[in-house]
């Protein structure tokens, strides 16, 4: 599956085996594709998450978090 910029995605809620680009605090979180970085084996995406969607209502409203995540970590939201 290839996601387009602006698409809403949800990260997987599991620990991939071996090295991972998916931090535990982003497991199962919903974000938005900001950029596609095409790859030979797997696409890499810059995904932006609202701080409130990660840390709850105590997070500042105008703060976001971005992470470069492999396609296999993402599902449509």
C-alpha positions in Angstrom: 0.0 0.0 0.0 1.3 3.5 -0.8 0.0 6.4 1.2 -0.3 9.9 -0.3 0.6 13.2 1.4 -2.1 14.3 3.8 -3.5 10.8 4.4 -4.5 9.9 7.9 -2.7 6.8 9.3 -2.5 4.8 12.5 0.7 3.2 13.7 0.7 -0.5 14.5 0.3 -1.4 18.2 3.1 -4.1 18.5 6.8 -4.3 18.8 8.5 -5.1 15.5 11.3 -7.6 15.7 14.9 -6.2 15.7 15.7 -2.5 15.1 12.7 -0.3 14.8 12.0 3.3 13.8 8.7 3.2 15.7 9.1 4.6 19.3 6.9 3.0 21.9 5.1 6.3 22.6 3.8 6.3 19.0 2.3 2.8 19.1 -1.3 2.9 18.1 -1.3 6.6 17.5 -3.0 8.5 14.6 -1.1 10.9 12.5 -0.9 12.5 9.0 1.5 11.7 6.2 3.6 14.8 5.5 6.1 13.4 3.1 6.9 10.2 1.2 10.5 9.0 0.9 10.4 6.2 -1.7 12.5 3.2 -1.0 13.6 0.0 -2.8 12.2 -2.5 -0.3 9.8 -0.3 1.6 8.7 3.3 1.5 9.5 5.6 4.4 7.1 8.3 5.5 7.4 11.4 7.6 4.3 11.2 9.8 3.2 14.2 11.9 1.3 13.6 15.2 -0.5 16.3 17.2 1.1 16.3 20.7 -2.4 15.9 22.3 -2.9 12.7 20.3 0.3 11.3 21.8 0.4 12.7 25.4 -3.2 13.6 26.0 -5.0 16.8 27.0 -2.1 18.2 29.0 0.0 18.6 25.9 0.3 22.1 24.3 -2.2 22.7 21.5 0.3 24.1 19.0 2.9 21.3 19.3 3.4 18.4 16.9 5.8 15.5 16.7 7.2 14.0 13.5 8.8 10.6 12.9 10.1 8.9 9.8 8.4 5.6 9.8 8.4 2.6 7.4 5.2 1.7 5.6 4.9 -1.7 7.4 4.3 0.3 10.7 1.3 2.1 9.2 -2.4 1.4 8.5 -5.1 3.6 7.1 -6.8 5.5 9.9 
